[in-house]
């Protein structure tokens, strides 16, 4: 007898988070997810509109515009996604403790 | 909306303006060195104050250093201070006036020094336009920081440097203003130490942590560094005009102690970095900090031991210009140009596959060799100068020029990627 499994639907939040791991900081060469720049992802269940609350390593980051464009572009490729809004915040400020261990190891190589 | 939202978005600058300054600066860099190469015999005799060397020095300091710094500031001030450049159009006019002024002034200094004041008028207008642009831009910054203080101090020094420089040019033309020597010394001090050192102090507090990903460092040396350095400048100006040698010692001591406070902070920034390996351009700029610190100590020692030999001071100024000012620029330029070009070409493609990182725009291995050769060239020139050896000076001037040509080629190559 063959067992059947129902393929779970991957939530929009998970898909957004996974996609954000493909946006690379052009100066550091690591993805913004591992870098700890993403604070929260909010999805409207009815419209699939997404708000990404994120930060930058410093408020005067010269890559600010580019990173935000990269986030919007990558998320727009997700099937069924609604409008993408970026909520750029500097409170709380980013600190190295927000980086993943993988990211720390890569930068300290 | 949380605080900070959208602040960085309004900081974007049209990259064409800073790039125009950078490309003009690179042309002047090669031109200045070619002229200096033709004056090797004068340098071997420690003769610096002749029209052709003045021309080379001004192509180097105005054409290269000031143009690059202006271009960098058009890019850095908006991103570091989260403001918009007051007027891009005014910036384009300022660029044109400054370029014309630099070419006219430098050529007149070399071929018709008595008429150099004509070029000086144009260049003063160009620099005043830049100062006007920067003051109006920085004025809009919401929260002023120590970096703002350093930059404002640097801009005020630049103002005094050009005023003193204008009177010098007037002196050469008409000889109507006395005190040529104190004016000359004031011009050098404000132009080299005040303008550039304060500026690099300020931007280092932004750039070194940003590129090394440093956090939790102390900036407690910033305020003392600024106050001591400015007091050092003022004391030295007083010593030039009064002739009091004790003021000269105190002035150089204050500059050195001020630099020490900054140096301690740089060490702390690097100690708290998250990137273990600094890339070569940043390493070279950090090395320039160490060299600048050493040169400040030597200047202080010269003052203490009352070194009056003009050749010794002239070569110290030469080393200050190259090892502190120009090396800092050569390091940061390999960070700033890739950023400008990347923003221009790839910013809209971010998030797509095959978009290069900034580091991929700079051939790290070649750049490493270039930086080493810059160091060797300067060391060779210094040894040649100590022994007044024409052949050594010629060989290392040629090496420096060839290396600079390759360096400029590496920068230009970025625009093709």
Interface residues (C-beta under 8 A of the other chain):
Chain A: X22 X23 X24 X26 X27 X28 X29 X53 X56 X57 X58 X59 X60 X61 X62 X63 X64 X65 X66 X67 X68 X69 X70 X71 X72 X73 X74 X87 X88 X89 X90 X91 X94 X95 X96 X99 X104 X107 X108 X109
Chain B: X1 X2 X3 X4 X5 X6 X7 X8 X9 X11 X12 X75 X76 X79 X80 X81 X82 X206 X209 X210 X211 X213 X215 X216 X274 X275 X276 X277 X339 X342 X343 X346 X347 X348 X349 X350 X351 X352 X355 X356 X357 X358 X359
